[in-house]
Amino acid sequence: MSNIRLGIVYSTYYDDNRKMLDSALTEVENQSAIASIVSGVPGCFDMPLPVKLILSKDYIDAVVCLGVVLPVPYRSTGAAPDDEITTWEETLANGLLGHLDRLSVQYGKPIVKEIIGPGFPVGMVEEQMSEYARAGIRSATQLVKEVRRLSAL
């Protein structure tokens, strides 16, 4: 079976998001996969077009999206860590996830969405970033293997 070639799209909005990327790249090596394309975008809601462009490459097997959606009060005022994501962020995040799902079906390639956000306690985000990124890479490699198996039936 040939190497699994991944695209990674990550949000650069928060400096801590670099931790997600670093953890993801380490896990790519652990999974004996290849990070063929890495794209930093301003925010999570800017991901669909870069994801579409990456999916259009024949040599890409899957895309992993990494990012965090924090509530507006936290971003602008540094509100308390137990603030919840608001309805506005939930609406935007759900729209993003739906769009990424449609791209996955359109291109017949997995898109793993490790976007920490709606309903997630803000105070726990930083400690979970690395695990979410590693889990995203593991999920992508497992999905690619399963898609290859099903395609060969």
N, CA, C and O of each residue as an XYZ file, in Angstrom:
612
protein
N       0.849     -1.187      0.000
C       0.000      0.000      0.000
C       0.889      1.243      0.000
O       1.852      1.325      0.763
N       0.565      2.198     -0.850
C       1.396      3.396     -0.963
C       1.217      4.299      0.255
O       0.253      4.186      1.011
N       2.181      5.192      0.411
C       2.126      6.145      1.527
C       0.859      6.982      1.469
O       0.327      7.264      0.396
N       0.393      7.367      2.633
C      -0.770      8.244      2.734
C      -0.276      9.679      2.706
O       0.567     10.082      3.507
N      -0.814     10.433      1.774
C      -0.397     11.823      1.591
C      -1.520     12.744      2.052
O      -2.641     12.697      1.547
N      -1.184     13.579      3.022
C      -2.170     14.443      3.656
C      -1.943     15.909      3.339
O      -0.816     16.355      3.122
N      -3.035     16.638      3.320
C      -2.999     18.085      3.358
C      -3.414     18.503      4.758
O      -4.299     17.889      5.355
N      -2.792     19.526      5.277
C      -3.153     20.056      6.593
C      -3.454     21.542      6.421
O      -2.637     22.298      5.895
N      -4.639     21.947      6.872
C      -5.022     23.357      6.863
C      -5.239     23.751      8.319
O      -6.035     23.139      9.032
N      -4.517     24.782      8.747
C      -4.641     25.200     10.150
C      -4.852     26.705     10.237
O      -4.381     27.480      9.406
N      -5.579     27.079     11.279
C      -5.849     28.487     11.532
C      -4.651     29.129     12.223
O      -4.088     28.560     13.159
N      -4.269     30.296     11.767
C      -3.162     31.043     12.377
C      -3.674     32.156     13.309
O      -2.889     32.965     13.804
N      -5.000     32.189     13.543
C      -5.599     33.281     14.300
C      -5.003     33.416     15.698
O      -4.745     34.528     16.160
N      -4.786     32.293     16.367
C      -4.196     32.302     17.703
C      -2.780     31.744     17.627
O      -2.539     30.759     16.929
N      -1.850     32.360     18.333
C      -0.465     31.883     18.339
C      -0.369     30.426     18.787
O       0.470     29.675     18.288
N      -1.222     30.029     19.722
C      -1.190     28.661     20.246
C      -1.548     27.616     19.198
O      -1.249     26.435     19.378
N      -2.185     28.032     18.106
C      -2.540     27.066     17.068
C      -1.306     26.424     16.445
O      -1.398     25.349     15.852
N      -0.164     27.069     16.576
C       1.076     26.474     16.064
C       1.373     25.155     16.788
O       1.965     24.242     16.211
N       0.956     25.065     18.060
C       1.120     23.812     18.809
C       0.355     22.682     18.128
O       0.832     21.550     18.055
N      -0.833     23.003     17.632
C      -1.633     21.989     16.947
C      -0.892     21.499     15.711
O      -0.811     20.297     15.461
N      -0.356     22.434     14.946
C       0.352     22.046     13.728
C       1.575     21.209     14.065
O       1.799     20.169     13.446
N       2.363     21.641     15.030
C       3.572     20.892     15.406
C       3.228     19.473     15.854
O       3.906     18.518     15.476
N       2.178     19.337     16.656
C       1.756     18.001     17.103
C       1.268     17.158     15.935
O       1.550     15.962     15.866
N       0.537     17.781     15.016
C       0.051     17.064     13.834
C       1.217     16.564     12.984
O       1.205     15.421     12.528
N       2.217     17.406     12.769
C       3.359     17.006     11.939
C       4.152     15.873     12.584
O       4.668     14.998     11.888
N       4.249     15.887     13.901
C       4.908     14.786     14.610
C       4.120     13.492     14.413
O       4.702     12.432     14.182
N       2.804     13.584     14.506
C       1.962     12.391     14.340
C       1.986     11.885     12.898
O       1.878     10.681     12.666
N       2.126     12.778     11.940
C       2.263     12.351     10.539
C       3.458     11.404     10.413
O       3.363     10.361      9.766
N       4.568     11.766     11.028
C       5.754     10.904     11.016
C       5.478      9.580     11.730
O       5.856      8.516     11.240
N       4.820      9.648     12.884
C       4.496      8.433     13.638
C       3.620      7.479     12.836
O       3.720      6.263     12.997
N       2.767      8.019     11.977
C       1.857      7.211     11.163
C       2.481      6.804      9.824
O       1.829      6.164      8.999
N       3.743      7.178      9.614
C       4.432      6.903      8.345
C       3.667      7.474      7.153
O       3.643      6.886      6.071
N       3.054      8.612      7.370
C       2.343      9.325      6.307
C       3.226     10.481      5.826
O       4.352     10.650      6.293
N       2.707     11.259      4.903
C       3.439     12.400      4.364
C       2.523     13.624      4.419
O       1.379     13.569      3.969
N       3.026     14.715      4.965
C       2.305     15.991      4.929
C       2.726     16.686      3.635
O       3.723     17.408      3.603
N       1.962     16.462      2.581
C       2.327     16.969      1.257
C       2.101     18.463      1.117
O       2.880     19.158      0.466
N       1.037     18.951      1.728
C       0.709     20.377      1.656
C       0.280     20.838      3.046
O      -0.570     20.210      3.677
N       0.870     21.935      3.520
C       0.467     22.566      4.777
C       0.093     24.000      4.456
O       0.872     24.734      3.846
N      -1.102     24.396      4.868
C      -1.605     25.735      4.563
C      -2.092     26.412      5.843
O      -2.957     25.882      6.540
N      -1.542     27.572      6.146
C      -2.012     28.384      7.260
C      -2.989     29.420      6.742
O      -2.683     30.154      5.802
N      -4.165     29.482      7.351
C      -5.185     30.443      6.940
C      -5.495     31.364      8.128
O      -5.268     30.979      9.275
N      -6.006     32.562      7.873
C      -6.235     33.502      8.974
C      -7.126     32.960     10.090
O      -6.851     33.204     11.265
N      -8.185     32.234      9.747
C      -9.098     31.715     10.761
C      -9.806     30.475     10.254
O      -9.726     30.143      9.071
N     -10.494     29.797     11.146
C     -11.197     28.561     10.786
C     -12.211     28.774      9.662
O     -12.385     27.907      8.806
N     -12.868     29.912      9.668
C     -13.911     30.146      8.685
C     -13.336     30.456      7.299
O     -14.088     30.617      6.338
N     -12.010     30.538      7.195
C     -11.331     30.763      5.916
C     -10.842     29.455      5.294
O     -10.148     29.489      4.278
N     -11.179     28.324      5.866
C     -10.638     27.038      5.433
C     -11.220     26.468      4.140
O     -10.474     25.810      3.414
N     -12.486     26.668      3.800
C     -13.054     25.932      2.672
C     -12.320     26.053      1.338
O     -12.102     25.035      0.682
N     -11.936     27.235      0.917
C     -11.271     27.351     -0.391
C      -9.905     26.668     -0.403
O      -9.636     25.906     -1.333
N      -9.023     26.897      0.579
C      -7.766     26.143      0.579
C      -7.992     24.628      0.635
O      -7.271     23.872     -0.017
N      -8.975     24.185      1.402
C      -9.271     22.754      1.461
C      -9.676     22.251      0.076
O      -9.212     21.200     -0.365
N     -10.529     22.990     -0.599
C     -10.969     22.589     -1.949
C      -9.781     22.504     -2.903
O      -9.670     21.552     -3.675
N      -8.903     23.486     -2.852
C      -7.741     23.478     -3.745
C      -6.810     22.306     -3.448
O      -6.243     21.710     -4.364
N      -6.655     21.977     -2.169
C      -5.808     20.839     -1.799
C      -6.455     19.525     -2.237
O      -5.780     18.644     -2.769
N      -7.754     19.399     -2.013
C      -8.458     18.179     -2.426
C      -8.388     17.945     -3.932
O      -8.456     16.804     -4.389
N      -8.255     19.008     -4.691
C      -8.223     18.869     -6.153
C      -6.920     18.244     -6.655
O      -6.825     17.873     -7.825
N      -5.934     18.128     -5.798
C      -4.662     17.512     -6.187
C      -4.825     15.986     -6.154
O      -5.234     15.423     -5.138
N      -4.508     15.336     -7.250
C      -4.674     13.878     -7.340
C      -3.867     13.130     -6.295
O      -4.287     12.067     -5.837
N      -2.726     13.660     -5.913
C      -1.838     12.944     -5.003
C      -2.230     13.078     -3.527
O      -1.622     12.437     -2.669
N      -3.229     13.897     -3.225
C      -3.680     14.067     -1.840
C      -4.755     13.035     -1.530
O      -5.708     12.866     -2.292
N      -4.592     12.344     -0.397
C      -5.551     11.323      0.020
C      -6.593     11.850      0.995
O      -7.719     11.352      1.019
N      -6.243     12.845      1.799
C      -7.159     13.389      2.810
C      -6.636     14.743      3.273
O      -5.473     15.085      3.065
N      -7.527     15.502      3.906
C      -7.159     16.801      4.484
C      -7.551     16.795      5.955
O      -8.613     16.294      6.326
N      -6.682     17.356      6.782
C      -6.952     17.540      8.208
C      -7.017     19.042      8.474
O      -6.091     19.786      8.148
N      -8.129     19.474      9.073
C      -8.317     20.883      9.424
C      -8.116     21.049     10.930
O      -8.683     20.298     11.723
N      -7.313     22.027     11.315
C      -6.979     22.260     12.716
C      -7.272     23.712     13.092
O      -6.885     24.638     12.378
N      -7.955     23.899     14.214
C      -8.202     25.260     14.650
C      -9.040     25.312     15.907
O      -9.420     24.287     16.473
N      -9.319     26.535     16.329
C     -10.086     26.791     17.546
C     -11.061     27.926     17.258
O     -10.701     28.928     16.640
N     -12.300     27.755     17.714
C     -13.295     28.821     17.643
C     -13.615     29.217     19.076
O     -14.254     28.457     19.803
N     -13.175     30.400     19.486
C     -13.418     30.893     20.845
C     -14.537     31.925     20.829
O     -14.771     32.576     19.811
N     -15.229     32.076     21.960
C     -16.320     33.044     22.019
C     -15.811     34.474     21.873
O     -14.693     34.798     22.273
N     -16.654     35.316     21.294
C     -16.298     36.717     21.065
C     -15.831     37.414     22.340
O     -14.815     38.108     22.289
N     -16.514     37.270     23.491
C     -16.031     37.973     24.698
C     -14.609     37.578     25.075
O     -13.837     38.416     25.541
N     -14.257     36.321     24.881
C     -12.914     35.861     25.227
C     -11.876     36.507     24.311
O     -10.818     36.941     24.766
N     -12.187     36.564     23.033
C     -11.239     37.130     22.074
C     -11.015     38.611     22.322
O      -9.883     39.090     22.243
N     -12.089     39.345     22.622
C     -11.956     40.797     22.700
C     -11.625     41.321     24.094
O     -11.041     42.396     24.226
N     -11.994     40.571     25.137
C     -11.794     41.105     26.482
C     -11.028     40.169     27.399
O     -10.718     40.542     28.531
N     -10.713     38.964     26.944
C     -10.053     38.000     27.806
C     -10.972     37.529     28.915
O     -10.541     37.367     30.056
N     -12.247     37.307     28.584
C     -13.252     36.897     29.570
C     -12.837     35.619     30.292
O     -11.886     34.944     29.899
N     -13.556     35.307     31.335
C     -13.252     34.143     32.174
C     -13.188     32.855     31.353
O     -13.938     32.695     30.390
N     -12.289     31.932     31.731
C     -12.088     30.707     30.976
C     -13.287     29.782     30.900
O     -13.280     28.866     30.077
N     -14.309     29.969     31.707
C     -15.446     29.067     31.634
C     -16.569     29.596     30.744
O     -17.646     29.004     30.690
N     -16.323     30.716     30.039
C     -17.317     31.225     29.099
C     -17.612     30.163     28.043
O     -16.729     29.407     27.640
N     -18.842     30.121     27.612
C     -19.213     29.162     26.579
C     -19.234     29.844     25.219
O     -19.394     31.059     25.103
N     -19.068     29.021     24.209
C     -19.175     29.515     22.845
C     -20.621     29.966     22.627
O     -21.557     29.292     23.057
N     -20.796     31.096     21.963
C     -22.135     31.648     21.782
C     -22.841     31.047     20.575
O     -22.243     30.322     19.780
N     -24.107     31.359     20.458
C     -24.915     30.889     19.338
C     -24.317     31.355     18.009
O     -24.349     30.613     17.027
N     -23.779     32.562     17.967
C     -23.178     33.094     16.737
C     -22.038     32.195     16.277
O     -21.973     31.826     15.105
N     -21.134     31.840     17.199
C     -20.026     30.966     16.836
C     -20.523     29.582     16.443
O     -19.989     28.965     15.522
N     -21.551     29.092     17.145
C     -22.114     27.781     16.797
C     -22.665     27.793     15.382
O     -22.439     26.853     14.619
N     -23.383     28.844     15.025
C     -23.961     28.945     13.687
C     -22.872     28.952     12.629
O     -22.968     28.232     11.635
N     -21.839     29.759     12.832
C     -20.746     29.816     11.870
C     -19.999     28.492     11.788
O     -19.678     28.024     10.695
N     -19.720     27.884     12.942
C     -18.986     26.615     12.958
C     -19.788     25.517     12.276
O     -19.223     24.720     11.527
N     -21.082     25.460     12.517
C     -21.908     24.447     11.865
C     -21.940     24.639     10.357
O     -21.929     23.666      9.604
N     -21.978     25.881      9.919
C     -21.911     26.156      8.484
C     -20.596     25.694      7.884
O     -20.571     25.106      6.803
N     -19.503     25.960      8.587
C     -18.180     25.532      8.134
C     -18.115     24.012      8.036
O     -17.663     23.473      7.025
N     -18.561     23.323      9.076
C     -18.501     21.866      9.089
C     -19.338     21.264      7.961
O     -18.914     20.310      7.310
N     -20.517     21.821      7.736
C     -21.364     21.340      6.640
C     -20.703     21.527      5.290
O     -20.760     20.646      4.433
N     -20.076     22.678      5.104
C     -19.396     22.943      3.832
C     -18.230     21.974      3.628
O     -18.042     21.453      2.528
N     -17.461     21.734      4.664
C     -16.344     20.788      4.556
C     -16.851     19.375      4.278
O     -16.229     18.640      3.512
N     -17.966     18.987      4.887
C     -18.557     17.674      4.599
C     -18.942     17.558      3.127
O     -18.706     16.520      2.508
N     -19.529     18.606      2.562
C     -19.905     18.579      1.143
C     -18.674     18.456      0.247
O     -18.707     17.748     -0.759
N     -17.590     19.143      0.608
C     -16.355     19.018     -0.175
C     -15.808     17.599     -0.108
O     -15.317     17.080     -1.110
N     -15.883     16.971      1.045
C     -15.405     15.598      1.199
C     -16.152     14.660      0.263
O     -15.543     13.830     -0.412
N     -17.462     14.792      0.225
C     -18.270     13.944     -0.655
C     -17.997     14.284     -2.118
O     -17.884     13.382     -2.949
N     -17.891     15.563     -2.440
C     -17.639     15.996     -3.817
C     -16.349     15.393     -4.361
O     -16.312     14.929     -5.500
N     -15.291     15.399     -3.553
C     -13.985     14.921     -4.015
C     -13.718     13.457     -3.666
O     -12.727     12.883     -4.117
N     -14.587     12.857     -2.876
C     -14.410     11.460     -2.496
C     -13.178     11.222     -1.640
O     -12.548     10.168     -1.718
N     -12.843     12.206     -0.828
C     -11.672     12.119      0.040
C     -12.056     12.594      1.436
O     -12.835     13.536      1.582
N     -11.512     11.945      2.461
C     -11.842     12.356      3.829
C     -11.315     13.755      4.170
O     -10.233     14.162      3.749
N     -12.119     14.459      4.940
C     -11.694     15.701      5.577
C     -11.946     15.513      7.065
O     -13.088     15.344      7.493
N     -10.889     15.543      7.843
C     -11.008     15.402      9.288
C     -10.996     16.808      9.885
O     -10.113     17.618      9.604
N     -11.995     17.069     10.708
C     -12.196     18.416     11.235
C     -11.895     18.434     12.723
O     -12.775     18.158     13.539
N     -10.677     18.750     13.077
C     -10.283     18.875     14.486
C     -10.293     20.352     14.845
O      -9.258     20.981     15.062
N     -11.509     20.872     14.896
C     -11.732     22.279     15.221
C     -12.387     22.317     16.595
O     -13.540     21.921     16.761
N     -11.638     22.794     17.566
C     -12.140     22.879     18.934
C     -13.058     24.090     19.006
O     -12.658     25.197     18.643
N     -14.277     23.888     19.468
C     -15.161     25.029     19.470
C     -16.447     24.833     20.212
O     -16.446     24.463     21.386
N     -17.553     25.078     19.534
C     -18.855     25.156     20.190
C     -19.064     24.073     21.243
O     -18.939     22.878     20.976
N     -19.387     24.539     22.456
C     -19.654     23.641     23.566
C     -18.418     23.200     24.328
O     -18.535     22.504     25.336
N     -17.249     23.587     23.872
C     -16.008     23.177     24.519
C     -15.609     24.233     25.545
O     -15.582     25.418     25.213
N     -15.297     23.839     26.785
C     -14.902     24.826     27.802
C     -13.613     25.555     27.404
O     -12.587     24.921     27.153
N     -13.673     26.857     27.351
C     -12.536     27.664     26.922
C     -11.294     27.375     27.753
O     -10.186     27.353     27.216
N     -11.457     27.155     29.046
C     -10.316     26.915     29.916
C      -9.565     25.633     29.624
O      -8.443     25.456     30.096
N     -10.161     24.734     28.854
C      -9.515     23.459     28.537
C      -8.898     23.421     27.144
O      -8.251     22.438     26.784
N      -9.088     24.467     26.364
C      -8.653     24.454     24.971
C      -7.152     24.205     24.848
O      -6.735     23.288     24.141
N      -6.350     24.999     25.518
C      -4.901     24.908     25.339
C      -4.367     23.518     25.672
O      -3.510     22.996     24.960
N      -4.867     22.921     26.747
C      -4.350     21.608     27.141
C      -4.793     20.487     26.196
O      -4.199     19.409     26.204
N      -5.814     20.724     25.393
C      -6.322     19.689     24.487
C      -5.850     19.838     23.039
O      -6.074     18.941     22.226
N      -5.207     20.947     22.708
C      -4.839     21.221     21.318
C      -3.978     20.114     20.700
O      -4.264     19.649     19.597
N      -2.954     19.705     21.389
C      -2.038     18.706     20.839
C      -2.736     17.372     20.630
O      -2.532     16.717     19.608
N      -3.558     16.964     21.593
C      -4.256     15.679     21.454
C      -5.247     15.711     20.299
O      -5.363     14.733     19.561
N      -5.958     16.813     20.134
C      -6.885     16.930     19.008
C      -6.134     16.821     17.683
O      -6.599     16.153     16.759
N      -4.994     17.464     17.588
C      -4.207     17.431     16.346
C      -3.718     16.016     16.056
O      -3.821     15.542     14.925
N      -3.190     15.345     17.066
C      -2.712     13.959     16.866
C      -3.867     13.043     16.484
O      -3.729     12.199     15.599
N      -5.002     13.210     17.149
C      -6.177     12.392     16.839
C      -6.639     12.632     15.404
O      -7.082     11.702     14.731
N      -6.538     13.859     14.943
C      -6.927     14.174     13.567
C      -6.087     13.443     12.541
O      -6.609     12.936     11.548
N      -4.799     13.389     12.777
C      -3.908     12.677     11.851
C      -4.190     11.179     11.896
O      -4.243     10.528     10.852
N      -4.369     10.629     13.087
C      -4.700      9.194     13.201
C      -6.006      8.883     12.482
O      -6.102      7.886     11.766
N      -7.007      9.730     12.672
C      -8.298      9.519     12.006
C      -8.151      9.577     10.495
O      -8.723      8.755      9.778
N      -7.388     10.543     10.013
C      -7.209     10.677      8.563
C      -6.552      9.435      7.972
O      -6.990      8.936      6.935
N      -5.507      8.935      8.621
C      -4.828      7.760      8.067
C      -5.750      6.533      8.116
O      -5.753      5.728      7.185
N      -6.520      6.390      9.179
C      -7.468      5.267      9.256
C      -8.547      5.375      8.188
O      -8.908      4.379      7.560
N      -9.062      6.584      7.982
C     -10.096      6.785      6.961
C      -9.568      6.512      5.559
O     -10.262      5.906      4.742
N      -8.362      6.948      5.277
C      -7.784      6.693      3.951
C      -7.653      5.187      3.720
O      -7.983      4.696      2.641
N      -7.184      4.470      4.706
C      -7.062      3.012      4.571
C      -8.425      2.374      4.316
O      -8.548      1.474      3.485
N      -9.442      2.840      5.027
C     -10.781      2.273      4.840
C     -11.357      2.639      3.479
O     -11.989      1.801      2.836
N     -11.153      3.864      3.033
C     -11.636      4.274      1.707
C     -10.939      3.442      0.626
O     -11.579      3.010     -0.333
N      -9.655      3.221      0.776
C      -8.929      2.387     -0.186
C      -9.483      0.962     -0.187
O      -9.663      0.366     -1.249
N      -9.753      0.413      1.003
C     -10.303     -0.939      1.095
C     -11.661     -1.033      0.411
O     -11.909     -1.951     -0.370
N     -12.542     -0.073      0.710
C     -13.869     -0.078      0.118
C     -13.830      0.140     -1.391
O     -14.624     -0.449     -2.124
N     -12.928      0.966     -1.848
C     -12.803      1.238     -3.285
C     -12.323      0.003     -4.053
O     -12.613     -0.150     -5.240
N     -11.594     -0.867     -3.372
C     -11.055     -2.059     -4.024
C     -12.077     -3.202     -4.101
O     -11.814     -4.212     -4.753
N     -13.240     -3.059     -3.444
C     -14.255     -4.128     -3.450
C     -14.869     -4.314     -4.828
O     -15.736     -5.170     -5.007
